[in-house]
């Protein structure tokens, strides 16, 4: 038999993970990098960054646009850091089926980068 997590367990685990983003005195940051670890964009999250998990899924509150992207490149991965710059998690960027889906992976220095939604999921198995 495979290990499975009850819904309450998934919610507690997910809440514990995303609550780490709220450590420190300020808001968390969503940072987008290219494959060479160049920071392309730095977006400020709401404080608190996520709502309570339901069915093992926590949805991010509004994320402010980065209206002046740091560099030009192709988004490869992202991190979420607390306000003290401690990394909480990282995931892949894509336009569909990735951890963080963007309308385009092409980021241009000085341009605007927007995230319409972000969820963190703790699977049942």
Secondary structure, 3 states (H helix, E strand, C coil): CCCCCCHHHHHHHHHHHHHHHHCCCCCCEEEEECCCCCEEEEEEECCCCECCCECCEEEECCECCECCCCCCEECCEEEEECCCCCEEEEEEEECCCCCEECCCCEECCCCCECCCCCEEECCCC
